[in-house]
């Protein structure tokens, strides 16, 4: 069965410090991974997807199939990056296509 | 700017009462998802609809939870009877599907449920 693991429930860094939010997955098929973000008092929204290979708000994430990881990185954290981050794996089964989310990591960027 | 809407935003009820949560997906999206968010479990998928047909509700406690889509503009999630352990934030999401693949899920603001 598919699974997404985010080992850190809380990550606290100072402004300007590098940040890495870890995500590991297990899936027998070809993985497609996403990062979703939920800012305070806002709805969950897509941050980036691995197939786009894009940088959004300074964040990047590289799919490493050998390590089954999709860590989210930013070289210099900003206070406005404080939010809840969810890693998600897109999977297919008899029911169709759906997302399996990790447990989430709360990022706190201190001034 | 089309958005998924959910009502009510907050609900406090007593154990044993029926709770109905509503979701209006974005017009044109043919997939709808219900999730439950808790501190301990994160985001759990409860139910999944495509073209109003339920495809997967394996994540939902069948004895007390039910999910329906009476029409393309309304999805409902009911809990009867509610229990304190059901206290959580319930999210609805919708997405356009192409070739059996949901390109992106757009989330509603959630319903924060407290069962006393």
gemmi code that builds the backbone of each chain (N, CA, C; Angstrom):
import gemmi

chains = {
    "A": [
        ("UNK", (0.853, -1.200, 0.000), (0.000, 0.000, 0.000), (0.886, 1.247, 0.000)),
        ("UNK", (0.355, 2.312, -0.544), (1.124, 3.547, -0.611), (1.171, 4.227, 0.747)),
        ("UNK", (2.231, 4.958, 0.953), (2.394, 5.645, 2.222), (3.286, 6.859, 2.021)),
        ("UNK", (2.977, 7.943, 2.744), (3.800, 9.147, 2.721), (4.170, 9.482, 4.158)),
        ("UNK", (5.444, 9.681, 4.391), (5.920, 9.956, 5.745), (6.624, 11.295, 5.805)),
        ("UNK", (6.178, 12.121, 6.712), (6.875, 13.371, 7.016), (7.345, 13.247, 8.458)),
        ("UNK", (8.629, 13.001, 8.665), (9.096, 12.627, 10.000), (9.026, 13.741, 11.040)),
        ("UNK", (9.006, 14.985, 10.595), (8.992, 16.094, 11.550), (7.615, 16.720, 11.613)),
        ("UNK", (7.027, 16.764, 12.794), (5.740, 17.449, 12.941), (5.948, 18.945, 13.036)),
        ("UNK", (7.098, 19.358, 13.577), (7.389, 20.780, 13.749), (8.833, 21.037, 13.382)),
        ("UNK", (9.026, 22.093, 12.584), (10.373, 22.519, 12.226), (10.463, 24.015, 12.481)),
        ("UNK", (11.415, 24.398, 13.304), (11.564, 25.798, 13.659), (12.940, 26.280, 13.226)),
        ("UNK", (12.968, 27.368, 12.448), (14.233, 27.931, 11.964), (14.179, 29.445, 12.109)),
        ("UNK", (15.349, 30.065, 12.038), (15.408, 31.522, 12.055), (15.328, 32.053, 10.629)),
        ("UNK", (14.820, 33.256, 10.514), (14.736, 33.939, 9.231), (16.119, 33.979, 8.580)),
        ("UNK", (16.157, 33.651, 7.290), (17.411, 33.657, 6.562), (18.145, 32.325, 6.573)),
        ("UNK", (17.721, 31.417, 7.421), (18.363, 30.105, 7.494), (17.800, 29.193, 6.408)),
        ("UNK", (18.589, 28.200, 5.998), (18.043, 27.237, 5.022), (17.022, 26.330, 5.699)),
        ("UNK", (16.083, 25.872, 4.916), (15.063, 24.982, 5.468), (14.872, 23.795, 4.547)),
        ("UNK", (14.683, 22.623, 5.159), (14.394, 21.409, 4.404), (13.300, 20.646, 5.131)),
        ("UNK", (12.197, 20.459, 4.455), (11.103, 19.666, 5.009), (11.152, 18.297, 4.344)),
        ("UNK", (11.255, 17.279, 5.163), (11.479, 15.943, 4.634), (10.172, 15.223, 4.279)),
        ("UNK", (10.258, 14.457, 3.209), (9.123, 13.639, 2.775), (9.666, 12.362, 2.164)),
        ("UNK", (9.191, 11.241, 2.655), (9.527, 9.941, 2.073), (8.243, 9.226, 1.696)),
        ("UNK", (8.309, 8.419, 0.654), (7.106, 7.743, 0.189), (7.406, 6.276, -0.085)),
        ("UNK", (6.349, 5.509, -0.117), (6.439, 4.134, -0.608), (5.268, 3.901, -1.539)),
        ("UNK", (5.580, 3.407, -2.722), (4.549, 3.195, -3.747), (5.129, 2.287, -4.813)),
        ("UNK", (4.372, 1.313, -5.214), (4.875, 0.338, -6.182), (4.807, 0.853, -7.612)),
        ("UNK", (4.003, 1.895, -7.838), (3.864, 2.417, -9.190), (4.823, 3.563, -9.454)),
        ("UNK", (4.583, 4.268, -10.547), (5.418, 5.419, -10.877), (4.934, 6.614, -10.057)),
        ("UNK", (5.788, 7.158, -9.204), (5.298, 8.179, -8.265), (5.137, 9.550, -8.908)),
        ("UNK", (4.101, 10.227, -8.477), (3.959, 11.637, -8.798), (3.677, 12.352, -7.485)),
        ("UNK", (4.489, 13.318, -7.166), (4.436, 13.935, -5.839), (4.181, 15.422, -5.887)),
        ("UNK", (3.571, 15.899, -4.808), (3.170, 17.291, -4.685), (3.522, 17.789, -3.278)),
        ("UNK", (3.646, 19.094, -3.169), (3.658, 19.755, -1.871), (2.474, 20.715, -1.826)),
        ("UNK", (1.672, 20.578, -0.764), (0.573, 21.501, -0.505), (0.927, 22.308, 0.737)),
        ("UNK", (0.424, 23.545, 0.797), (0.726, 24.420, 1.932), (-0.571, 25.008, 2.469)),
        ("UNK", (-0.609, 25.178, 3.769), (-1.780, 25.792, 4.419), (-1.278, 26.895, 5.334)),
        ("UNK", (-1.432, 28.152, 4.882), (-1.083, 29.290, 5.720), (-2.174, 29.507, 6.753)),
        ("UNK", (-1.821, 30.220, 7.822), (-2.760, 30.443, 8.909), (-4.062, 31.048, 8.393)),
        ("UNK", (-5.169, 30.449, 8.765), (-6.496, 30.934, 8.419), (-6.781, 30.900, 6.912)),
        ("UNK", (-6.009, 30.128, 6.181), (-6.261, 29.998, 4.749), (-6.477, 28.525, 4.396)),
        ("UNK", (-6.986, 28.299, 3.213), (-7.228, 26.929, 2.798), (-5.949, 26.292, 2.253)),
        ("UNK", (-5.980, 24.989, 2.228), (-4.863, 24.223, 1.680), (-4.734, 24.528, 0.187)),
        ("UNK", (-3.518, 24.732, -0.265), (-3.328, 25.028, -1.690), (-2.069, 24.366, -2.199)),
        ("UNK", (-2.071, 24.107, -3.492), (-0.919, 23.462, -4.114), (0.265, 24.422, -4.127)),
        ("UNK", (1.423, 23.941, -3.691), (2.647, 24.742, -3.735), (3.448, 24.383, -4.982)),
        ("UNK", (3.769, 23.105, -5.135), (4.456, 22.702, -6.351), (4.285, 21.197, -6.579)),
        ("UNK", (4.574, 20.806, -7.811), (4.480, 19.389, -8.193), (5.790, 19.000, -8.867)),
        ("UNK", (6.202, 17.768, -8.679), (7.539, 17.402, -9.133), (7.653, 17.394, -10.647)),
        ("UNK", (6.567, 17.101, -11.355), (6.696, 17.011, -12.811), (6.941, 18.376, -13.436)),
        ("UNK", (6.608, 19.439, -12.712), (6.797, 20.775, -13.268), (8.232, 21.256, -13.107)),
        ("UNK", (8.928, 20.662, -12.143), (10.314, 21.049, -11.866), (10.435, 22.568, -11.743)),
        ("UNK", (9.532, 23.166, -10.992), (9.490, 24.609, -10.879), (9.920, 25.032, -9.482)),
        ("UNK", (10.193, 26.326, -9.357), (10.476, 26.914, -8.054), (9.357, 27.895, -7.754)),
        ("UNK", (8.686, 27.667, -6.632), (7.582, 28.526, -6.233), (7.931, 29.167, -4.899)),
        ("UNK", (7.867, 30.481, -4.842), (8.182, 31.234, -3.614), (9.564, 30.850, -3.085)),
        ("UNK", (10.457, 30.498, -3.976), (11.808, 30.144, -3.589), (11.984, 28.701, -3.167)),
        ("UNK", (10.880, 27.934, -3.127), (10.930, 26.526, -2.741), (11.180, 25.647, -3.961)),
        ("UNK", (11.969, 24.603, -3.760), (12.165, 23.581, -4.776), (12.055, 22.217, -4.116)),
        ("UNK", (11.753, 21.219, -4.927), (11.706, 19.851, -4.426), (12.115, 18.926, -5.559)),
        ("UNK", (13.032, 18.039, -5.291), (13.509, 17.090, -6.292), (13.104, 15.681, -5.894)),
        ("UNK", (12.560, 14.970, -6.859), (12.180, 13.586, -6.622), (13.420, 12.716, -6.708)),
        ("UNK", (13.693, 11.978, -5.658), (14.820, 11.050, -5.628), (14.246, 9.636, -5.513)),
        ("UNK", (14.170, 8.956, -6.643), (13.527, 7.636, -6.645), (14.375, 6.613, -5.886)),
        ("UNK", (15.692, 6.796, -5.913), (16.547, 5.854, -5.190), (16.318, 5.897, -3.688)),
        ("UNK", (16.125, 7.098, -3.175), (15.884, 7.266, -1.745), (14.391, 7.380, -1.431)),
        ("UNK", (13.569, 7.280, -2.460), (12.103, 7.463, -2.325), (11.797, 8.689, -1.479)),
        ("UNK", (12.367, 9.815, -1.894), (12.174, 11.049, -1.141), (11.763, 12.188, -2.061)),
        ("UNK", (11.158, 13.196, -1.466), (10.723, 14.394, -2.195), (10.787, 15.547, -1.199)),
        ("UNK", (11.985, 15.852, -0.768), (12.174, 16.869, 0.264), (11.974, 18.271, -0.310)),
        ("UNK", (11.383, 19.137, 0.484), (11.123, 20.531, 0.083), (12.217, 21.415, 0.680)),
        ("UNK", (12.804, 22.254, -0.161), (13.940, 23.045, 0.294), (13.777, 24.508, -0.068)),
        ("UNK", (14.372, 25.340, 0.776), (14.458, 26.765, 0.470), (15.751, 27.277, 1.096)),
        ("UNK", (16.572, 27.990, 0.339), (17.878, 28.391, 0.874), (17.807, 29.431, 1.988)),
        ("UNK", (16.820, 30.326, 1.917), (16.722, 31.391, 2.911), (15.259, 31.547, 3.329)),
        ("UNK", (14.926, 31.051, 4.504), (13.537, 31.088, 4.964), (13.088, 32.507, 5.300)),
        ("UNK", (11.826, 32.789, 5.026), (11.208, 34.065, 5.358), (10.086, 33.832, 6.366)),
        ("UNK", (9.766, 34.876, 7.136), (8.724, 34.721, 8.150), (7.391, 34.322, 7.520)),
        ("UNK", (7.136, 34.816, 6.326), (5.855, 34.494, 5.673), (5.785, 33.052, 5.183)),
        ("UNK", (6.888, 32.316, 5.314), (6.860, 30.895, 4.965), (6.259, 30.051, 6.088)),
        ("UNK", (6.057, 30.641, 7.234), (5.472, 29.897, 8.353), (4.096, 29.373, 7.954)),
        ("UNK", (3.934, 28.074, 8.037), (2.695, 27.442, 7.577), (2.779, 25.948, 7.861)),
        ("UNK", (1.699, 25.266, 7.494), (1.655, 23.807, 7.569), (1.914, 23.285, 6.161)),
        ("UNK", (2.835, 22.351, 6.031), (3.193, 21.817, 4.722), (2.871, 20.325, 4.667)),
        ("UNK", (2.190, 19.925, 3.597), (1.842, 18.532, 3.399), (2.462, 18.022, 2.106)),
        ("UNK", (3.115, 16.880, 2.205), (3.596, 16.173, 1.033), (2.499, 15.204, 0.598)),
        ("UNK", (2.278, 15.071, -0.692), (1.203, 14.208, -1.179), (1.667, 13.378, -2.369)),
        ("UNK", (1.188, 12.149, -2.415), (1.529, 11.193, -3.465), (0.277, 10.888, -4.265)),
        ("UNK", (0.369, 11.017, -5.573), (-0.754, 10.695, -6.446), (-0.692, 9.226, -6.802)),
        ("UNK", (-1.781, 8.526, -6.545), (-1.801, 7.082, -6.799), (-3.034, 6.696, -7.598)),
        ("UNK", (-2.925, 5.545, -8.226), (-4.030, 5.000, -8.998), (-4.401, 3.636, -8.425)),
        ("UNK", (-5.716, 3.407, -8.295), (-6.183, 2.073, -7.970), (-7.480, 1.838, -8.738)),
        ("UNK", (-8.208, 0.808, -8.355), (-9.442, 0.504, -9.078), (-10.441, 1.656, -9.023)),
        ("UNK", (-10.366, 2.437, -7.971), (-11.303, 3.544, -7.804), (-10.907, 4.740, -8.652)),
        ("UNK", (-9.659, 4.812, -9.022), (-9.245, 5.957, -9.819), (-7.991, 6.602, -9.251)),
        ("UNK", (-7.900, 7.896, -9.429), (-6.703, 8.625, -9.047), (-6.987, 9.450, -7.804)),
        ("UNK", (-6.131, 9.341, -6.796), (-6.342, 10.126, -5.583), (-4.998, 10.476, -4.957)),
        ("UNK", (-5.044, 11.356, -3.962), (-3.840, 11.775, -3.264), (-3.767, 11.118, -1.887)),
        ("UNK", (-2.569, 10.659, -1.549), (-2.284, 10.209, -0.191), (-1.373, 11.243, 0.441)),
        ("UNK", (-1.817, 11.809, 1.556), (-1.066, 12.868, 2.205), (-0.207, 12.327, 3.346)),
        ("UNK", (0.907, 13.005, 3.581), (1.684, 12.755, 4.770), (1.045, 13.443, 5.959)),
        ("UNK", (1.624, 13.259, 7.120), (1.047, 13.810, 8.340), (1.214, 15.311, 8.506)),
        ("UNK", (2.056, 15.895, 7.658), (2.231, 17.342, 7.713), (3.386, 17.771, 8.599)),
        ("UNK", (4.006, 18.876, 8.239), (5.060, 19.497, 9.053), (4.728, 20.966, 9.223)),
        ("UNK", (4.705, 21.397, 10.454), (4.480, 22.827, 10.710), (5.825, 23.525, 10.719)),
        ("UNK", (5.986, 24.480, 9.824), (7.213, 25.275, 9.739), (7.001, 26.601, 10.448)),
        ("UNK", (7.878, 26.887, 11.388), (7.856, 28.180, 12.074), (9.157, 28.888, 11.767)),
        ("UNK", (9.064, 30.080, 11.182), (10.245, 30.875, 10.884), (10.274, 32.040, 11.863)),
        ("UNK", (11.297, 32.047, 12.688), (11.400, 33.057, 13.743), (12.202, 34.255, 13.250)),
        ("UNK", (11.827, 35.452, 13.708), (12.543, 36.659, 13.249), (13.955, 36.740, 13.798)),
    ],
    "B": [
        ("UNK", (-13.009, 34.463, -9.490), (-12.099, 33.485, -8.937), (-12.915, 32.375, -8.288)),
        ("UNK", (-13.078, 31.254, -9.007), (-13.910, 30.166, -8.525), (-13.252, 29.484, -7.330)),
        ("UNK", (-14.071, 29.167, -6.328), (-13.550, 28.501, -5.134), (-14.524, 27.444, -4.658)),
        ("UNK", (-13.992, 26.470, -3.966), (-14.827, 25.481, -3.298), (-15.374, 26.129, -2.024)),
        ("UNK", (-16.675, 25.987, -1.813), (-17.274, 26.545, -0.602), (-17.779, 25.422, 0.281)),
        ("UNK", (-17.734, 25.648, 1.588), (-18.194, 24.669, 2.558), (-19.022, 25.364, 3.624)),
        ("UNK", (-20.092, 24.680, 4.042), (-20.901, 25.177, 5.140), (-21.282, 24.030, 6.060)),
        ("UNK", (-21.390, 24.278, 7.368), (-20.993, 25.510, 8.043), (-19.479, 25.576, 8.202)),
        ("UNK", (-18.955, 26.692, 8.579), (-17.522, 26.810, 8.811), (-17.155, 26.245, 10.185)),
        ("UNK", (-18.080, 26.381, 11.118), (-17.869, 25.850, 12.464), (-19.153, 25.181, 12.917)),
        ("UNK", (-18.989, 24.079, 13.657), (-20.164, 23.390, 14.177), (-19.801, 22.801, 15.524)),
        ("UNK", (-20.596, 23.140, 16.530), (-20.446, 22.532, 17.846), (-21.740, 21.785, 18.126)),
        ("UNK", (-21.614, 20.533, 18.481), (-22.795, 19.734, 18.717), (-22.543, 18.775, 19.879)),
        ("UNK", (-23.597, 18.151, 20.308), (-23.470, 17.203, 21.404), (-23.416, 15.783, 20.871)),
        ("UNK", (-22.754, 14.952, 21.597), (-22.629, 13.547, 21.223), (-24.006, 12.958, 20.944)),
        ("UNK", (-24.104, 12.202, 19.863), (-25.356, 11.552, 19.510), (-26.167, 12.312, 18.480)),
        ("UNK", (-25.832, 13.581, 18.272), (-26.575, 14.385, 17.302), (-26.088, 14.113, 15.884)),
        ("UNK", (-26.992, 14.373, 14.925), (-26.611, 14.248, 13.514), (-25.920, 15.526, 13.058)),
        ("UNK", (-24.894, 15.361, 12.262), (-24.159, 16.490, 11.699), (-24.150, 16.347, 10.182)),
        ("UNK", (-24.482, 17.420, 9.497), (-24.408, 17.432, 8.031), (-23.512, 18.571, 7.586)),
        ("UNK", (-22.511, 18.227, 6.815), (-21.593, 19.217, 6.246), (-21.799, 19.265, 4.746)),
        ("UNK", (-21.761, 20.467, 4.188), (-22.045, 20.650, 2.767), (-20.862, 21.255, 2.036)),
        ("UNK", (-20.774, 20.911, 0.777), (-19.676, 21.394, -0.052), (-20.214, 21.718, -1.440)),
        ("UNK", (-19.822, 22.852, -1.967), (-20.129, 23.189, -3.356), (-18.814, 23.182, -4.129)),
        ("UNK", (-18.626, 22.182, -4.988), (-17.371, 22.122, -5.743), (-17.323, 23.215, -6.805)),
        ("UNK", (-16.166, 23.424, -7.351), (-16.004, 24.394, -8.421), (-16.731, 23.875, -9.657)),
        ("UNK", (-17.504, 24.762, -10.283), (-18.282, 24.380, -11.463), (-17.361, 23.803, -12.545)),
        ("UNK", (-17.736, 22.630, -13.032), (-16.930, 21.994, -14.078), (-15.974, 20.933, -13.565)),
        ("UNK", (-15.720, 20.939, -12.258), (-14.873, 19.888, -11.693), (-15.707, 18.622, -11.509)),
        ("UNK", (-15.193, 17.497, -11.986), (-15.972, 16.276, -11.896), (-15.484, 15.306, -10.828)),
        ("UNK", (-14.451, 15.693, -10.077), (-14.039, 14.845, -8.952), (-14.158, 15.643, -7.657)),
        ("UNK", (-14.674, 14.985, -6.634), (-14.874, 15.612, -5.328), (-14.327, 14.681, -4.257)),
        ("UNK", (-13.641, 15.263, -3.293), (-13.005, 14.495, -2.228), (-13.418, 15.069, -0.877)),
        ("UNK", (-13.577, 14.188, 0.104), (-13.761, 14.601, 1.497), (-12.561, 14.105, 2.312)),
        ("UNK", (-11.984, 15.017, 3.102), (-10.851, 14.682, 3.975), (-11.179, 15.087, 5.406)),
        ("UNK", (-10.520, 14.410, 6.319), (-10.590, 14.789, 7.733), (-9.169, 15.136, 8.190)),
        ("UNK", (-9.034, 16.248, 8.885), (-7.724, 16.696, 9.356), (-7.710, 16.703, 10.876)),
        ("UNK", (-6.785, 15.966, 11.449), (-6.575, 15.971, 12.895), (-5.095, 16.144, 13.181)),
        ("UNK", (-4.804, 16.554, 14.399), (-3.396, 16.742, 14.778), (-2.643, 15.426, 14.714)),
        ("UNK", (-3.302, 14.366, 15.119), (-2.619, 13.070, 15.215), (-2.460, 12.396, 13.852)),
        ("UNK", (-3.469, 12.463, 13.019), (-3.475, 11.688, 11.772), (-3.181, 12.521, 10.531)),
        ("UNK", (-3.172, 13.843, 10.674), (-2.966, 14.666, 9.483), (-4.221, 14.638, 8.619)),
        ("UNK", (-4.036, 14.552, 7.294), (-5.149, 14.549, 6.353), (-5.483, 13.128, 5.936)),
        ("UNK", (-6.710, 12.712, 6.221), (-7.146, 11.366, 5.839), (-8.261, 11.483, 4.805)),
        ("UNK", (-8.166, 10.698, 3.738), (-9.217, 10.676, 2.731), (-10.396, 9.863, 3.257)),
        ("UNK", (-11.582, 10.473, 3.207), (-12.782, 9.779, 3.652), (-13.588, 9.230, 2.482)),
        ("UNK", (-13.758, 10.060, 1.440), (-14.596, 9.648, 0.312), (-14.155, 10.358, -0.950)),
        ("UNK", (-14.511, 9.762, -2.084), (-14.054, 10.250, -3.379), (-15.172, 10.001, -4.384)),
        ("UNK", (-15.550, 11.036, -5.110), (-16.599, 10.941, -6.121), (-16.039, 11.331, -7.474)),
        ("UNK", (-16.524, 10.658, -8.495), (-16.247, 11.078, -9.866), (-17.574, 11.126, -10.596)),
        ("UNK", (-17.851, 12.262, -11.212), (-19.138, 12.443, -11.899), (-20.308, 12.039, -11.000)),
        ("UNK", (-20.214, 12.427, -9.735), (-21.230, 12.233, -8.707), (-21.320, 10.800, -8.203)),
        ("UNK", (-20.580, 9.887, -8.800), (-20.644, 8.489, -8.346), (-19.565, 8.243, -7.295)),
        ("UNK", (-19.933, 7.613, -6.188), (-18.915, 7.311, -5.164), (-17.965, 6.234, -5.661)),
        ("UNK", (-16.672, 6.504, -5.576), (-15.679, 5.545, -6.057), (-14.919, 4.878, -4.928)),
        ("UNK", (-14.681, 5.615, -3.894), (-13.877, 5.061, -2.800), (-14.298, 5.725, -1.505)),
        ("UNK", (-14.847, 4.984, -0.610), (-15.150, 5.510, 0.729), (-14.575, 4.587, 1.789)),
        ("UNK", (-13.486, 3.919, 1.422), (-12.897, 2.943, 2.337), (-12.321, 3.595, 3.586)),
        ("UNK", (-12.043, 4.892, 3.521), (-11.487, 5.582, 4.680), (-12.535, 6.078, 5.656)),
        ("UNK", (-13.782, 5.788, 5.359), (-14.881, 6.330, 6.143), (-15.483, 5.261, 7.046)),
        ("UNK", (-15.703, 5.567, 8.334), (-16.413, 4.625, 9.201), (-17.843, 4.455, 8.709)),
        ("UNK", (-18.154, 3.282, 8.191), (-19.434, 3.093, 7.505), (-20.632, 3.122, 8.426)),
        ("UNK", (-20.409, 2.792, 9.673), (-21.567, 2.669, 10.545), (-22.187, 4.017, 10.881)),
        ("UNK", (-21.399, 5.088, 10.781), (-21.939, 6.383, 11.197), (-21.770, 7.479, 10.155)),
        ("UNK", (-20.895, 7.285, 9.205), (-20.615, 8.299, 8.198), (-21.287, 7.918, 6.874)),
        ("UNK", (-21.752, 8.944, 6.174), (-22.250, 8.718, 4.814), (-21.951, 9.954, 3.973)),
        ("UNK", (-21.615, 9.714, 2.726), (-21.309, 10.809, 1.807), (-22.129, 10.641, 0.541)),
        ("UNK", (-22.666, 11.768, 0.050), (-23.504, 11.728, -1.151), (-23.245, 12.959, -2.005)),
        ("UNK", (-23.645, 12.833, -3.275), (-23.669, 13.994, -4.168), (-25.032, 14.043, -4.829)),
        ("UNK", (-25.984, 14.728, -4.215), (-27.324, 14.773, -4.784), (-27.351, 15.391, -6.182)),
        ("UNK", (-26.477, 16.342, -6.415), (-26.324, 16.890, -7.762), (-24.891, 17.397, -7.922)),
        ("UNK", (-24.590, 17.897, -9.093), (-23.197, 18.264, -9.396), (-22.717, 19.472, -8.607)),
        ("UNK", (-23.645, 20.196, -7.993), (-23.246, 21.397, -7.262), (-23.235, 21.203, -5.753)),
        ("UNK", (-23.500, 19.995, -5.291), (-23.591, 19.778, -3.851), (-23.069, 18.401, -3.472)),
        ("UNK", (-22.165, 18.399, -2.497), (-21.705, 17.160, -1.889), (-21.971, 17.276, -0.392)),
        ("UNK", (-22.427, 16.188, 0.212), (-22.715, 16.216, 1.644), (-21.973, 15.102, 2.358)),
        ("UNK", (-21.617, 15.390, 3.598), (-21.006, 14.402, 4.482), (-21.803, 14.428, 5.785)),
        ("UNK", (-22.367, 13.281, 6.129), (-23.204, 13.206, 7.323), (-22.575, 12.277, 8.345)),
        ("UNK", (-22.739, 12.635, 9.596), (-22.315, 11.786, 10.709), (-23.534, 11.600, 11.609)),
        ("UNK", (-23.915, 10.344, 11.803), (-25.069, 10.064, 12.641), (-24.925, 8.678, 13.271)),
        ("UNK", (-24.807, 8.570, 14.583), (-24.693, 9.659, 15.553), (-23.238, 10.127, 15.691)),
        ("UNK", (-23.060, 11.381, 16.028), (-21.715, 11.918, 16.177), (-21.125, 11.517, 17.538)),
        ("UNK", (-19.805, 11.436, 17.572), (-19.078, 11.089, 18.780), (-17.940, 12.089, 18.991)),
        ("UNK", (-17.493, 12.249, 20.223), (-16.393, 13.205, 20.478), (-15.159, 12.948, 19.614)),
        ("UNK", (-14.854, 11.703, 19.287), (-13.676, 11.400, 18.472), (-13.817, 11.870, 17.019)),
        ("UNK", (-15.016, 12.304, 16.643), (-15.215, 12.853, 15.296), (-14.776, 14.311, 15.210)),
        ("UNK", (-14.455, 14.909, 16.326), (-14.013, 16.307, 16.334), (-12.766, 16.454, 15.473)),
        ("UNK", (-12.857, 17.324, 14.486), (-11.771, 17.491, 13.507), (-12.164, 18.619, 12.565)),
        ("UNK", (-11.283, 18.911, 11.628), (-11.632, 19.800, 10.520), (-11.872, 18.927, 9.296)),
        ("UNK", (-13.003, 19.126, 8.657), (-13.379, 18.336, 7.487), (-13.251, 19.221, 6.249)),
        ("UNK", (-12.443, 18.754, 5.314), (-12.210, 19.492, 4.085), (-12.868, 18.792, 2.906)),
        ("UNK", (-13.388, 19.602, 2.025), (-13.845, 19.144, 0.727), (-12.876, 19.697, -0.315)),
        ("UNK", (-12.621, 18.926, -1.332), (-11.774, 19.382, -2.428), (-12.406, 18.923, -3.737)),
        ("UNK", (-12.195, 19.699, -4.778), (-12.663, 19.279, -6.103), (-11.538, 19.482, -7.099)),
        ("UNK", (-11.663, 18.775, -8.216), (-10.618, 18.895, -9.213), (-11.112, 18.501, -10.583)),
        ("UNK", (-10.515, 19.093, -11.614), (-10.832, 18.651, -12.976), (-10.073, 17.367, -13.263)),
        ("UNK", (-10.713, 16.495, -14.006), (-10.080, 15.225, -14.337), (-9.908, 15.138, -15.842)),
        ("UNK", (-8.770, 14.632, -16.236), (-8.511, 14.421, -17.659), (-7.816, 13.082, -17.814)),
        ("UNK", (-8.392, 12.217, -18.612), (-7.789, 10.911, -18.838), (-7.677, 10.089, -17.575)),
        ("UNK", (-8.658, 10.228, -16.681), (-8.633, 9.456, -15.448), (-7.691, 10.009, -14.399)),
        ("UNK", (-7.196, 11.196, -14.629), (-6.193, 11.776, -13.742), (-6.676, 13.135, -13.248)),
        ("UNK", (-6.711, 13.305, -11.915), (-7.089, 14.595, -11.337), (-5.859, 15.489, -11.343)),
        ("UNK", (-5.924, 16.527, -12.124), (-4.754, 17.370, -12.358), (-4.321, 18.081, -11.079)),
        ("UNK", (-5.283, 18.631, -10.361), (-4.983, 19.354, -9.123), (-6.237, 19.343, -8.275)),
        ("UNK", (-6.086, 19.294, -6.978), (-7.226, 19.379, -6.077), (-7.283, 20.770, -5.465)),
        ("UNK", (-8.481, 21.352, -5.498), (-8.717, 22.674, -4.934), (-9.551, 22.494, -3.664)),
        ("UNK", (-9.038, 23.028, -2.577), (-9.646, 22.768, -1.285), (-10.592, 23.874, -0.841)),
        ("UNK", (-11.621, 23.464, -0.121), (-12.494, 24.415, 0.543), (-11.870, 24.888, 1.847)),
        ("UNK", (-12.532, 25.803, 2.547), (-11.991, 26.361, 3.786), (-12.114, 25.426, 4.980)),
        ("UNK", (-12.908, 24.380, 4.827), (-13.053, 23.413, 5.904), (-14.212, 23.726, 6.835)),
        ("UNK", (-14.696, 22.672, 7.485), (-15.689, 22.791, 8.557), (-15.038, 22.274, 9.832)),
        ("UNK", (-14.956, 23.144, 10.829), (-14.378, 22.722, 12.106), (-15.494, 22.172, 12.984)),
        ("UNK", (-15.445, 20.884, 13.242), (-16.490, 20.211, 14.006), (-15.996, 19.896, 15.406)),
        ("UNK", (-16.803, 20.259, 16.380), (-16.525, 19.919, 17.776), (-17.731, 19.167, 18.318)),
        ("UNK", (-17.482, 17.959, 18.773), (-18.551, 17.136, 19.350), (-18.283, 17.012, 20.844)),
        ("UNK", (-19.207, 17.513, 21.620), (-19.021, 17.533, 23.087), (-19.531, 16.260, 23.740)),
    ],
}
model = gemmi.Model(1)
for chain_id, residues in chains.items():
    chain = gemmi.Chain(chain_id)
    for i, (resn, *xyz) in enumerate(residues, 1):
        res = gemmi.Residue()
        res.name, res.seqid = resn, gemmi.SeqId(i, " ")
        for name, pos in zip(("N", "CA", "C"), xyz):
            atom = gemmi.Atom()
            atom.name, atom.element = name, gemmi.Element(name[0])
            atom.pos, atom.b_iso = gemmi.Position(*pos), 0.0
            res.add_atom(atom)
        chain.add_residue(res)
    model.add_chain(chain)
structure = gemmi.Structure()
structure.add_model(model)
structure.setup_entities()
